[in-house]
Amino acid sequence: MTRVAITIVTFGALAVALALGVSWFVVSGPGERFEPAVNTLALLAGITGIFAERWAAQRERRQQALESIESELARNREILSGEEFGADAPPGRKLYARLLHSAVDAAFTSGALSPRRDTELISLLHHWRGQVSSVNRRLELTELLVFTTASADEAEDFDQALRTFMPTVRSHLSEVETYLGAMRSEPSRRITSPLR
């Protein structure tokens, strides 16, 4: 059976049982109403519990995704603050650390973020994910060209071009971090992303 069919059968059976419990309560005598009342209340608790458990599980999954994303963003901040990306980085051939994006990917694939509730955050994270992919691709190309070229001047030019691109990346990172910080401090606040 598919998930939808199982859900329909389950809720259908609970609805029928609840209707029978209510009708049993109505037709029973004054001294016999405790059993149908308890039965009806137990069914109501079961139905409510199903929805409450689903809501709690979704909320917990979303919270875990947001915490993972924040942790990953903090790690990316550390990477971008590293010596190889600094303005005073020594010239020459070097290997660059790559930016991380697995927590963002996991949040997208797990469905932990709600398209209704997290529209702006999802949009920001898509832009950030694209930025990370672009940076990592540039890093790979820069390393490839720097290590295969014989000229120290060309290596310095590639390194300089990469460093001029980094402020844009840091700006995007700050934007996502600011949004997440505002979400944490005021969950009901709506923030419009300038990227949209």
Sequence and secondary structure as in RCSB ss.txt:
>XXXX:A:sequence
MTRVAITIVTFGALAVALALGVSWFVVSGPGERFEPAVNTLALLAGITGIFAERWAAQRERRQQALESIESELAR
NREILSGEEFGADAPPGRKLYARLLHSAVDAAFTSGALSPRRDTELISLLHHWRGQVSSVNRRLELTELLVFTTA
SADEAEDFDQALRTFMPTVRSHLSEVETYLGAMRSEPSRRITSPLR
>XXXX:A:secstr
  HHHHHHHHHHHHHHHHHHHHHHHHHS GGG HHHHHHHHHHHHHHHHHHHHHHHHHHHHHHHHHHHHHHHHHH
HHHHHTSGGGSTT   S         HHHHHHHHHT S TTT HHHHHHHHHHHHHHHHHHHHHHHHHHHHHH  
 HHHHHHHHHHHHHHHHHHHHHHHHHHHHHHHHHH TT     TT 
